[in-house]
Amino acid sequence: MEPSRLANKYMYFGSVLAVDWHSDGRTIASGGRDKSIKIWDMNSDSRRPRDAIQSMTSISRVQWRPNHPNEIASCALLSDNRIFVWNIKRPFIASYCFEEHDDVPT
């Protein structure tokens, strides 16, 4: 699903900049300018996310962690060289933070 279609179909405040399908084939994660990662169940009729993680910066990329069904990595849009790994069951603080990058990760 394209980010713009996600923004139009579901409740989203701000631009959607990143989308990644989960390996289960029915769940996607999205991130954007509203500084949040939202988890969507595509088999649900709900227009609200199943889970949400609030970040301190706009999200430019999200990626599910292979073999860890509840973990997702994210990176910021600008000026933040860190990659955060979040557990969607404990969304209030990142599980891991990688700070070794010299430039913004993509």
VOPAGU-2260 file (C-alpha; in pm, 1 decimal, decimal comma):
REM VOPAGU-2260
SITE   aa  ch    i         X         Y         Z
SITE  MET   A    0       0,0       0,0       0,0
SITE  GLU   A    1     130,9     343,0     -89,4
SITE  PRO   A    2     177,6     588,2     200,4
SITE  SER   A    3     -67,1     837,7      46,0
SITE  ARG   A    4    -341,3     570,7      24,9
SITE  LEU   A    5    -280,1     482,4     388,6
SITE  ALA   A    6    -316,9     847,2     488,8
SITE  ASN   A    7    -642,2     877,6     293,1
SITE  LYS   A    8    -800,8     555,6     416,4
SITE  TYR   A    9    -701,6     567,7     781,1
SITE  MET   A   10    -675,8     828,8    1052,0
SITE  TYR   A   11    -338,3     993,6    1012,7
SITE  PHE   A   12    -226,1    1342,4    1108,8
SITE  GLY   A   13      57,3    1463,6     888,8
SITE  SER   A   14     233,4    1306,0     593,7
SITE  VAL   A   15     297,5     931,9     585,8
SITE  LEU   A   16     662,9     884,5     488,5
SITE  ALA   A   17     727,4     513,8     548,8
SITE  VAL   A   18     536,3     185,9     530,0
SITE  ASP   A   19     653,8    -172,1     586,5
SITE  TRP   A   20     455,1    -495,8     565,5
SITE  HIS   A   21     492,6    -747,8     848,2
SITE  SER   A   22     583,8   -1104,6     752,0
SITE  ASP   A   23     236,4   -1217,1     869,4
SITE  GLY   A   24      92,8   -1055,1     555,5
SITE  ARG   A   25    -185,6    -867,7     733,6
SITE  THR   A   26      -7,5    -608,7     948,2
SITE  ILE   A   27     172,8    -296,0     836,6
SITE  ALA   A   28     369,8     -30,1    1018,8
SITE  SER   A   29     370,4     331,5     909,1
SITE  GLY   A   30     565,2     636,8    1015,1
SITE  GLY   A   31     556,3    1001,1     926,6
SITE  ARG   A   32     574,0    1366,2    1011,9
SITE  ASP   A   33     343,4    1329,4    1311,4
SITE  LYS   A   34     637,0    1165,6    1497,7
SITE  SER   A   35     457,9     835,5    1543,4
SITE  ILE   A   36     481,1     475,9    1428,6
SITE  LYS   A   37     139,5     322,9    1381,9
SITE  ILE   A   38      63,0     -47,6    1354,0
SITE  TRP   A   39    -236,5    -133,6    1135,0
SITE  ASP   A   40    -429,3    -461,3    1106,4
SITE  MET   A   41    -531,4    -468,6     741,5
SITE  ASN   A   42    -793,9    -737,7     810,6
SITE  SER   A   43    -974,8    -508,2    1052,8
SITE  ASP   A   44   -1249,3    -263,8     956,9
SITE  SER   A   45   -1118,9     -17,4    1215,0
SITE  ARG   A   46    -985,8     313,6    1086,7
SITE  ARG   A   47    -765,0     344,6    1394,5
SITE  PRO   A   48    -423,5     185,1    1448,4
SITE  ARG   A   49    -396,5    -132,5    1653,4
SITE  ASP   A   50     -85,0       1,7    1828,8
SITE  ALA   A   51     108,7     329,4    1826,3
SITE  ILE   A   52     456,6     438,2    1930,3
SITE  GLN   A   53     534,6     805,7    1987,1
SITE  SER   A   54     879,5     923,4    1879,9
SITE  MET   A   55    1061,0    1251,5    1941,5
SITE  THR   A   56    1121,8    1315,7    1570,2
SITE  SER   A   57     950,4    1264,6    1235,1
SITE  ILE   A   58     989,2     908,9    1106,3
SITE  SER   A   59    1152,3     858,6     765,6
SITE  ARG   A   60    1180,3     478,3     764,8
SITE  VAL   A   61    1028,0     180,7     946,5
SITE  GLN   A   62    1130,0    -183,4     911,9
SITE  TRP   A   63    1003,3    -493,3    1091,5
SITE  ARG   A   64    1283,4    -690,2    1257,4
SITE  PRO   A   65    1314,8   -1038,2    1100,3
SITE  ASN   A   66    1234,0   -1327,0    1337,4
SITE  HIS   A   67    1114,4   -1081,8    1606,0
SITE  PRO   A   68     743,7   -1031,8    1530,1
SITE  ASN   A   69     690,0    -756,6    1789,1
SITE  GLU   A   70     995,4    -543,7    1707,5
SITE  ILE   A   71    1030,6    -264,2    1455,6
SITE  ALA   A   72    1321,5     -34,2    1370,4
SITE  SER   A   73    1285,8     333,3    1284,8
SITE  CYS   A   74    1501,9     626,9    1190,5
SITE  ALA   A   75    1435,1     999,2    1187,0
SITE  LEU   A   76    1373,0    1226,9     894,0
SITE  LEU   A   77    1655,5    1476,4     955,4
SITE  SER   A   78    1934,5    1563,1    1197,5
SITE  ASP   A   79    1919,1    1241,5    1400,8
SITE  ASN   A   80    2173,7     971,7    1317,4
SITE  ARG   A   81    2025,8     710,1    1548,2
SITE  ILE   A   82    1824,9     397,6    1470,8
SITE  PHE   A   83    1573,8     289,4    1733,0
SITE  VAL   A   84    1432,3     -60,9    1776,2
SITE  TRP   A   85    1091,8     -66,8    1944,8
SITE  ASN   A   86     887,9    -348,3    2097,7
SITE  ILE   A   87     524,5    -278,0    2011,2
SITE  LYS   A   88     417,4    -445,8    2336,2
SITE  ARG   A   89     630,3    -193,0    2533,2
SITE  PRO   A   90     602,5     122,1    2320,8
SITE  PHE   A   91     705,6     384,8    2575,1
SITE  ILE   A   92    1081,9     342,8    2547,4
SITE  ALA   A   93    1299,3     200,1    2271,2
SITE  SER   A   94    1449,0    -144,4    2333,2
SITE  TYR   A   95    1770,7     -55,3    2149,6
SITE  CYS   A   96    1938,1     254,7    2012,7
SITE  PHE   A   97    2220,7     244,8    1757,6
SITE  GLU   A   98    2425,7     564,4    1746,9
SITE  GLU   A   99    2729,4     472,4    1534,7
SITE  HIS   A  100    2618,4     638,9    1210,4
SITE  ASP   A  101    2807,2     945,3    1085,3
SITE  ASP   A  102    2514,1    1059,7     873,7
SITE  VAL   A  103    2135,9    1022,3     870,5
SITE  PRO   A  104    2053,0     651,4     809,7
SITE  THR   A  105    1837,6     554,1     513,9
